[in-house]
Amino acid sequence: MIANQGYAAYSNSKLMTASPGELTLMLYEGAIKFCNIAIVAIEHNDIEKAHINIVKVENIIEEFRATLDHKYPVSKDFEKVYVYIYDRLVEANMKKDKEILEEVLKHLRTMRDTWKEVMVRVKQ
């Protein structure tokens, strides 16, 4: 119990002190984690757990969409990607389709890796 409290305090501190770029990276990591959990849940025929975790990924994608800065032309491209991923998540949730989630996972990993690269270049 005490160890859980310490971890929660650490996680909260990490979240509160993170830069916007680090927060974005955390969201990508969370989306990947929840997508993986949903895939395993489908494999184990745990429909409720799959649904809960797919919805978590959907919520993260919606957060990305809501925070797009539309003054930059590239935001239109990101909007299209986020809409596509969200639609695939909805389809995966309705069908409990592991293959669709694996496709979404590939996109999320690519976006996360690209974001990491951007963060490294910005620091230089």
C-alpha positions as CSV (number, residue, x, y, z in Angstrom):
1,M,0.0,0.0,0.0
2,I,2.7,2.5,1.0
3,A,4.7,1.6,-2.2
4,N,1.6,2.4,-4.3
5,Q,1.3,5.8,-2.6
6,G,4.9,6.6,-3.3
7,Y,4.5,5.6,-7.0
8,A,1.3,7.7,-7.2
9,A,3.1,10.7,-5.7
10,Y,6.0,10.2,-8.2
11,S,3.7,9.9,-11.1
12,N,1.8,13.0,-10.1
13,S,5.0,15.0,-9.7
14,K,6.2,13.8,-13.1
15,L,3.0,14.9,-14.7
16,M,2.9,18.3,-12.9
17,T,6.5,19.2,-13.9
18,A,6.4,17.9,-17.5
19,S,6.7,20.3,-20.4
20,P,4.0,20.4,-23.1
21,G,6.2,18.2,-25.3
22,E,6.7,15.7,-22.6
23,L,3.0,15.6,-21.9
24,T,2.3,14.9,-25.5
25,L,4.8,12.0,-25.4
26,M,3.1,10.7,-22.3
27,L,-0.2,10.7,-24.1
28,Y,1.2,8.8,-27.0
29,E,2.7,6.3,-24.5
30,G,-0.6,6.0,-22.8
31,A,-2.5,5.4,-26.0
32,I,0.0,2.7,-27.0
33,K,-0.3,1.1,-23.5
34,F,-4.1,1.0,-23.6
35,C,-4.1,-0.3,-27.2
36,N,-1.9,-3.2,-26.1
37,I,-4.1,-3.9,-23.2
38,A,-7.1,-4.0,-25.4
39,I,-5.4,-6.4,-27.8
40,V,-4.6,-8.8,-25.0
41,A,-8.1,-8.5,-23.6
42,I,-9.5,-9.4,-27.0
43,E,-7.2,-12.4,-27.2
44,H,-8.6,-13.5,-23.8
45,N,-12.2,-12.7,-24.8
46,D,-12.5,-10.1,-22.1
47,I,-14.9,-7.8,-24.0
48,E,-15.4,-5.3,-21.2
49,K,-11.7,-4.8,-20.6
50,A,-11.1,-4.4,-24.4
51,H,-13.9,-1.8,-24.6
52,I,-12.7,0.2,-21.6
53,N,-9.2,0.4,-23.0
54,I,-10.2,1.2,-26.6
55,V,-12.3,4.0,-25.2
56,K,-9.2,5.3,-23.4
57,V,-7.3,5.4,-26.7
58,E,-10.3,7.1,-28.3
59,N,-10.2,9.8,-25.6
60,I,-6.5,10.4,-26.1
61,I,-7.0,10.8,-29.8
62,E,-9.9,13.2,-29.2
63,E,-7.6,15.2,-26.9
64,F,-5.0,15.4,-29.7
65,R,-7.7,16.6,-32.1
66,A,-9.0,19.2,-29.6
67,T,-5.6,20.7,-29.0
68,L,-4.5,21.0,-32.6
69,D,-3.4,24.6,-33.4
70,H,-5.2,25.3,-36.6
71,K,-3.1,28.4,-37.4
72,Y,-0.5,25.9,-38.9
73,P,-1.3,24.3,-42.3
74,V,0.1,20.9,-41.0
75,S,-2.8,20.8,-38.5
76,K,-5.1,19.8,-41.3
77,D,-3.0,16.7,-42.0
78,F,-2.9,15.8,-38.3
79,E,-6.7,16.2,-38.2
80,K,-7.1,13.7,-41.0
81,V,-4.8,11.2,-39.3
82,Y,-6.6,11.6,-36.0
83,V,-10.0,11.2,-37.6
84,Y,-8.8,8.1,-39.4
85,I,-7.3,6.5,-36.2
86,Y,-10.5,7.4,-34.2
87,D,-12.7,5.8,-36.9
88,R,-10.6,2.7,-36.9
89,L,-10.8,2.5,-33.1
90,V,-14.6,2.7,-33.2
91,E,-14.7,0.0,-35.8
92,A,-12.2,-2.2,-33.7
93,N,-14.4,-1.6,-30.7
94,M,-17.6,-2.6,-32.4
95,K,-16.0,-5.7,-33.9
96,K,-13.5,-6.4,-31.2
97,D,-11.0,-6.7,-34.0
98,K,-7.4,-7.3,-32.9
99,E,-6.0,-6.7,-36.4
100,I,-7.5,-3.2,-36.6
101,L,-6.0,-2.4,-33.2
102,E,-2.6,-3.7,-34.4
103,E,-2.9,-1.3,-37.3
104,V,-3.7,1.6,-35.0
105,L,-0.8,0.6,-32.8
106,K,1.6,0.9,-35.7
107,H,0.3,4.4,-36.4
108,L,0.6,5.4,-32.8
109,R,4.1,4.0,-32.5
110,T,5.2,5.9,-35.6
111,M,3.7,9.1,-34.3
112,R,5.3,8.6,-30.9
113,D,8.7,7.9,-32.5
114,T,8.4,11.0,-34.7
115,W,7.4,13.1,-31.7
116,K,10.5,11.8,-29.8
117,E,12.7,12.8,-32.7
118,V,11.1,16.3,-32.8
119,M,11.8,16.7,-29.1
120,V,15.5,15.7,-29.6
121,R,15.9,18.1,-32.4
122,V,14.3,21.0,-30.5
123,K,16.7,20.4,-27.6
124,Q,19.6,20.7,-30.0
